[in-house]
Amino acid sequence: MPIRIVQGHKHTLEASHINVVIDVIRAFTVAHYAFRRGLRGIVLAGTVDEAFLLKKRNPAFLLAGEIRGLPIPGFELDNSPARLQTFDFEGKYMIQKTTNGVAATLNALHAEHVFVTGFTNARTTAEFIKRNLWKYDDLTIHLIASHPTGDDDLACAQYISGILEGANPISAERTIKRIRGSEAAQKFYDREQPEFLKEDISCCVQELPSDFVMKVRVVGGAPIIEKVPTGDGGI
């Protein structure tokens, strides 16, 4: 089973059977927590203007995201998993625009199956793929570490690869250590940058058992992340 790890969000990929887009700090950690709190779906927006246009067409949808890690004026939510812990997402939809994860996903749609994850749902995602989709040896998988240089997403990609291949897998503890020590994480520990919460990193490195994975489906030309139950082998 050829597994290729790709770094960055501006890639041009050949067609594959499965693409897994990884954004640990913080887009798809936010997505995972929001789904756990009742969110129904996430519409992906490539630009702020596109996000506002989607909001105009769907006023009940929540705007969430960041530019250079900072909140976007006019958005209800930023990109902080810690800040959304008390937010009620039950039955709601979200429009998400982020620098790395969303951009990488929009460049990774040319696959039979497209999943997104942070570290929190990485094991669940890898085990779901291995159990339900690994049907033949020439299956091609891209693991896309969406941060162009960050070790956080790369560590998570290597963690997923180890679970899929079952040979010398990297431990969760080692992966967490690399995420915490990554360049992308350092501003969250900087007291001179209070807009970045250290609690976000704590959220990002929790391995949370889930009964779903996050899969991208294109509906009417719009890429939407949806929950797929882990027991649903017929996706």
Sine and cosine of phi, psi and omega as CSV:
sin_phi,cos_phi,sin_psi,cos_psi,sin_omega,cos_omega
0.00,0.00,0.98,-0.21,-0.02,-1.00
-0.92,0.40,0.87,-0.50,0.08,-1.00
-0.91,-0.42,0.83,-0.56,0.00,-1.00
-0.88,-0.47,0.81,-0.59,0.07,-1.00
-0.99,-0.11,0.79,-0.61,-0.04,-1.00
-0.84,-0.54,0.71,-0.70,0.07,-1.00
-0.97,-0.26,0.66,-0.75,0.10,-1.00
0.92,-0.40,0.17,-0.99,-0.04,-1.00
-0.87,-0.49,0.09,1.00,0.00,-1.00
-0.91,-0.41,0.40,0.92,-0.09,-1.00
-0.95,0.32,0.38,-0.93,0.20,-0.98
-0.87,-0.50,0.93,-0.38,-0.13,-0.99
-0.96,-0.27,0.55,-0.83,0.18,-0.98
-0.94,0.34,0.36,-0.93,0.04,-1.00
-0.87,0.50,0.61,-0.79,0.00,-1.00
-0.62,-0.78,0.15,-0.99,0.06,-1.00
-0.98,0.22,-0.67,0.74,-0.08,-1.00
-0.68,-0.73,0.75,-0.66,0.19,-0.98
-0.89,-0.46,0.74,-0.67,0.09,-1.00
-0.87,-0.49,0.90,-0.43,-0.02,-1.00
-0.99,-0.15,0.78,-0.63,-0.13,-0.99
-0.90,-0.44,0.81,-0.59,0.15,-0.99
-0.64,-0.77,0.99,-0.13,-0.07,-1.00
-0.97,0.22,-0.73,0.68,-0.04,-1.00
-0.90,-0.43,1.00,0.10,0.29,0.96
-0.51,-0.86,-0.04,1.00,-0.26,-0.97
-0.82,0.58,-0.76,0.65,-0.12,-0.99
-1.00,-0.01,-0.11,0.99,0.29,-0.96
-0.95,0.31,-0.70,0.71,0.10,-1.00
-0.84,0.55,-0.73,0.68,-0.01,-1.00
-0.86,0.51,-0.70,0.71,-0.03,-1.00
-0.89,0.46,-0.73,0.68,0.02,-1.00
-0.89,0.46,-0.65,0.76,-0.01,-1.00
-0.90,0.43,-0.68,0.74,0.05,-1.00
-0.89,0.45,-0.62,0.79,0.04,-1.00
-0.90,0.43,-0.38,0.92,0.00,-1.00
-0.98,-0.18,0.31,0.95,0.17,-0.99
0.97,-0.26,0.01,1.00,0.01,-1.00
-0.86,0.50,0.61,-0.80,-0.02,-1.00
-1.00,-0.05,-0.54,0.84,-0.03,-1.00
-0.11,-0.99,0.30,-0.95,0.00,-1.00
-0.78,-0.63,0.85,-0.53,0.10,-0.99
-1.00,-0.02,0.77,-0.64,-0.06,-1.00
-1.00,-0.04,0.75,-0.67,0.00,-1.00
-0.88,-0.48,0.74,-0.68,-0.03,-1.00
-0.98,0.18,-0.41,0.91,-0.02,-1.00
-0.67,-0.74,0.27,-0.96,0.06,-1.00
-0.90,0.43,-0.67,0.74,0.01,-1.00
-0.87,0.49,-0.66,0.75,0.03,-1.00
-0.90,0.44,-0.63,0.78,0.02,-1.00
-0.89,0.46,-0.71,0.71,0.01,-1.00
-0.92,0.40,-0.58,0.82,0.05,-1.00
-0.91,0.42,-0.67,0.74,0.06,-1.00
-0.88,0.47,-0.63,0.78,0.03,-1.00
-0.90,0.43,-0.64,0.77,0.01,-1.00
-0.89,0.46,-0.61,0.79,0.01,-1.00
-0.98,0.22,-0.41,0.91,-0.06,-1.00
-0.71,-0.70,0.97,0.23,-0.14,-0.99
-0.85,0.52,-0.44,0.90,-0.03,-1.00
-0.98,0.19,-0.22,0.97,-0.01,-1.00
-0.96,0.29,0.56,-0.83,0.01,-1.00
-1.00,-0.02,0.69,-0.72,0.09,-1.00
-1.00,-0.03,0.77,-0.64,0.00,-1.00
-0.62,-0.78,0.58,-0.81,0.07,-1.00
0.43,-0.90,-0.24,-0.97,-0.06,-1.00
-0.41,-0.91,0.33,-0.95,0.23,-0.97
-0.79,-0.61,0.85,-0.52,-0.08,-1.00
0.81,0.58,0.56,0.83,0.05,-1.00
1.00,0.09,-0.12,0.99,-0.11,-0.99
-0.97,-0.24,0.42,-0.91,0.00,-1.00
-0.86,0.52,0.50,-0.87,0.03,-1.00
-0.99,-0.16,0.84,-0.54,0.02,-1.00
-0.81,0.58,0.74,-0.68,-0.01,-1.00
1.00,-0.06,-0.16,0.99,0.05,-1.00
-1.00,0.02,0.63,-0.78,0.03,-1.00
-0.95,0.32,-0.52,0.85,-0.08,-1.00
-0.77,-0.64,0.51,-0.86,0.10,-0.99
-0.99,-0.11,-0.57,-0.82,-0.06,-1.00
-0.90,-0.45,0.54,0.84,-0.06,-1.00
-0.97,-0.23,0.90,-0.44,0.07,-1.00
-0.92,0.39,-0.49,0.87,0.00,-1.00
-0.93,0.37,-0.63,0.78,-0.06,-1.00
-0.95,0.32,-0.37,0.93,-0.06,-1.00
-1.00,-0.05,0.09,1.00,-0.10,-1.00
-0.90,0.44,-0.43,0.90,0.01,-1.00
-0.97,-0.25,0.11,0.99,-0.06,-1.00
-1.00,0.10,0.66,-0.75,0.01,-1.00
-1.00,-0.04,0.94,-0.33,0.01,-1.00
-0.98,-0.18,0.05,1.00,-0.15,-0.99
-0.81,0.58,0.87,-0.49,0.06,-1.00
0.97,0.25,0.09,1.00,-0.09,-1.00
-0.99,-0.12,0.26,-0.96,0.14,-0.99
-0.89,-0.45,0.44,-0.90,-0.02,-1.00
-0.79,-0.61,0.57,-0.82,0.16,-0.99
-0.96,-0.29,0.83,-0.55,-0.11,-0.99
-0.87,-0.49,0.75,-0.66,0.09,-1.00
-0.74,-0.67,0.89,-0.45,0.02,-1.00
-0.68,-0.73,0.26,-0.97,-0.11,-0.99
-0.93,0.36,-0.73,0.69,-0.14,-0.99
-0.96,-0.28,-0.87,0.49,-0.14,-0.99
-0.87,0.49,-0.77,0.64,-0.01,-1.00
-0.91,0.42,-0.70,0.71,0.01,-1.00
-0.86,0.50,-0.68,0.73,0.01,-1.00
-0.90,0.44,-0.62,0.78,0.00,-1.00
-0.91,0.41,-0.67,0.74,0.00,-1.00
-0.90,0.43,-0.36,0.93,0.07,-1.00
-0.99,-0.12,0.16,0.99,-0.09,-1.00
-0.79,-0.61,0.39,0.92,-0.11,-0.99
-0.99,0.13,-0.15,0.99,-0.06,-1.00
-1.00,0.07,0.92,0.40,0.00,-1.00
-0.47,-0.88,0.38,-0.93,0.02,-1.00
-0.91,0.41,-0.62,0.79,0.03,-1.00
-0.72,-0.70,0.74,-0.67,0.04,-1.00
-0.82,-0.58,0.83,-0.56,0.03,-1.00
-0.87,-0.49,0.41,-0.91,0.15,-0.99
-0.80,-0.60,0.47,-0.88,0.03,-1.00
-0.27,-0.96,0.38,-0.92,0.31,-0.95
-0.96,-0.28,-0.29,-0.96,0.06,-1.00
-0.94,0.33,-0.55,0.84,-0.09,-1.00
-0.83,0.56,-0.54,0.84,-0.04,-1.00
-0.89,-0.46,0.27,0.96,-0.10,-1.00
-0.91,0.41,-0.74,0.67,-0.02,-1.00
-0.89,0.46,-0.70,0.71,0.02,-1.00
-0.85,0.52,-0.69,0.73,0.00,-1.00
-0.91,0.43,-0.73,0.69,-0.01,-1.00
-0.89,0.46,-0.70,0.71,-0.02,-1.00
-0.93,0.38,-0.57,0.82,0.06,-1.00
-0.89,0.45,-0.72,0.69,0.01,-1.00
-0.89,0.46,-0.71,0.70,-0.04,-1.00
-0.90,0.43,-0.62,0.78,-0.06,-1.00
-0.98,0.21,-0.62,0.79,-0.17,-0.99
-0.95,-0.30,-0.42,0.91,-0.14,-0.99
-0.88,-0.48,-0.25,0.97,-0.02,-1.00
-0.99,0.14,0.99,0.14,-0.14,-0.99
-0.98,-0.20,-0.34,0.94,-0.04,-1.00
-0.46,-0.89,0.35,-0.94,-0.19,-0.98
-0.94,0.35,-0.45,0.89,-0.06,-1.00
-1.00,-0.06,0.33,0.94,0.10,-0.99
-0.87,0.49,0.74,-0.67,0.01,-1.00
-0.96,-0.29,0.74,-0.68,-0.04,-1.00
-0.77,-0.64,0.76,-0.66,0.17,-0.99
-0.96,-0.27,0.81,-0.59,0.16,-0.99
-0.97,-0.26,0.93,-0.36,-0.18,-0.98
-0.97,-0.25,0.97,-0.26,0.08,-1.00
-0.99,0.15,0.98,-0.21,-0.30,-0.95
-0.95,0.33,-0.42,0.91,0.08,-1.00
-0.96,0.29,0.79,-0.61,-0.11,-0.99
-0.87,0.49,-0.52,0.85,-0.07,-1.00
-0.77,-0.64,-0.15,0.99,-0.15,-0.99
-0.96,0.27,0.66,-0.75,0.02,-1.00
-0.98,0.20,-0.25,0.97,-0.01,-1.00
-0.89,0.46,-0.80,0.61,0.00,-1.00
-0.94,0.33,-0.59,0.81,0.03,-1.00
-0.90,0.43,-0.68,0.74,0.04,-1.00
-0.86,0.51,-0.67,0.74,0.00,-1.00
-0.92,0.40,-0.64,0.77,0.05,-1.00
-0.88,0.47,-0.68,0.74,0.01,-1.00
-0.93,0.36,-0.55,0.83,0.08,-1.00
-0.89,0.46,-0.74,0.68,0.03,-1.00
-0.89,0.46,-0.70,0.72,0.01,-1.00
-0.85,0.52,-0.67,0.74,0.01,-1.00
-0.89,0.45,-0.64,0.77,0.04,-1.00
-0.91,0.41,-0.69,0.73,-0.02,-1.00
-0.90,0.44,-0.70,0.72,-0.08,-1.00
-0.99,0.13,-0.41,0.91,0.05,-1.00
0.94,0.33,0.18,0.98,-0.03,-1.00
-0.87,-0.49,0.86,-0.51,0.01,-1.00
0.76,0.65,0.78,0.62,-0.01,-1.00
-0.90,0.43,0.56,-0.83,0.08,-1.00
-0.97,0.25,0.69,-0.73,-0.05,-1.00
-0.95,0.31,0.41,-0.91,0.09,-1.00
-0.88,0.48,-0.63,0.78,-0.02,-1.00
-0.88,0.47,-0.69,0.72,0.02,-1.00
-0.91,0.42,-0.63,0.77,0.02,-1.00
-0.90,0.44,-0.70,0.71,0.02,-1.00
-0.87,0.49,-0.67,0.74,0.01,-1.00
-0.87,0.49,-0.67,0.75,0.01,-1.00
-0.93,0.37,-0.62,0.78,0.04,-1.00
-0.89,0.46,-0.75,0.67,0.00,-1.00
-0.88,0.47,-0.56,0.83,-0.04,-1.00
-1.00,-0.01,0.01,1.00,-0.07,-1.00
-0.94,0.33,0.39,-0.92,0.04,-1.00
-0.85,0.53,-0.64,0.77,-0.04,-1.00
-0.90,0.45,-0.44,0.90,-0.06,-1.00
-0.99,0.12,-0.34,0.94,-0.21,-0.98
-0.90,0.43,-0.57,0.82,-0.02,-1.00
-0.91,0.41,-0.36,0.93,0.01,-1.00
-0.96,0.27,-0.26,0.97,0.05,-1.00
-0.98,-0.20,0.01,1.00,-0.08,-1.00
-1.00,0.01,0.91,-0.41,-0.02,-1.00
-0.91,0.42,-0.32,0.95,0.02,-1.00
-1.00,0.09,-0.01,1.00,0.08,-1.00
-0.81,-0.59,0.93,0.37,-0.11,-0.99
-0.91,0.41,-0.25,0.97,0.03,-1.00
-0.93,0.36,-0.29,0.96,0.05,-1.00
-0.97,-0.23,0.90,-0.43,-0.11,-0.99
-1.00,0.06,0.77,-0.64,0.07,-1.00
-0.90,0.45,-0.42,0.91,0.04,-1.00
-0.89,0.45,-0.43,0.90,0.04,-1.00
-0.87,0.49,-0.66,0.75,-0.01,-1.00
-0.91,0.40,-0.62,0.79,0.07,-1.00
-0.86,0.50,-0.64,0.77,0.06,-1.00
-0.91,0.42,-0.62,0.78,-0.10,-0.99
-0.95,0.32,-0.40,0.92,-0.09,-1.00
-0.97,-0.26,0.20,0.98,0.10,-0.99
-1.00,0.07,0.74,-0.67,0.09,-1.00
-1.00,-0.06,0.95,-0.31,-0.15,-0.99
-0.96,-0.27,0.91,-0.41,0.06,-1.00
-0.86,0.52,0.74,-0.67,-0.03,-1.00
-0.70,-0.71,0.42,-0.91,0.06,-1.00
-0.97,-0.24,0.38,0.92,0.01,-1.00
-0.49,-0.87,0.35,-0.94,0.20,-0.98
-0.89,-0.46,0.23,-0.97,-0.02,-1.00
-0.95,-0.31,0.91,-0.41,-0.10,-1.00
-0.88,-0.48,0.61,-0.79,-0.02,-1.00
-0.99,-0.11,0.76,-0.64,0.07,-1.00
-0.78,-0.63,0.67,-0.75,0.02,-1.00
-1.00,-0.05,0.88,-0.48,-0.04,-1.00
-0.86,-0.51,0.91,-0.42,-0.01,-1.00
0.85,0.53,0.57,0.82,0.00,-1.00
1.00,0.08,-0.09,1.00,-0.03,-1.00
-0.96,-0.26,0.82,-0.57,0.07,-1.00
-0.96,0.28,0.80,-0.60,-0.04,-1.00
-0.79,-0.61,0.76,-0.65,0.12,-0.99
-1.00,0.09,0.76,-0.65,0.00,-1.00
-0.78,-0.63,0.40,-0.92,0.12,-0.99
-0.98,0.18,0.74,-0.68,0.14,-0.99
-0.86,-0.50,0.86,-0.51,0.00,-1.00
-0.86,0.52,0.63,-0.78,-0.03,-1.00
-0.92,0.40,-0.32,0.95,0.05,-1.00
-1.00,0.10,-0.04,1.00,-0.04,-1.00
-1.00,0.01,1.00,0.01,-0.01,-1.00
-0.99,0.16,-0.10,1.00,-0.08,-1.00
-0.98,-0.18,0.52,0.86,-0.05,-1.00
-0.94,0.34,0.00,0.00,0.00,0.00
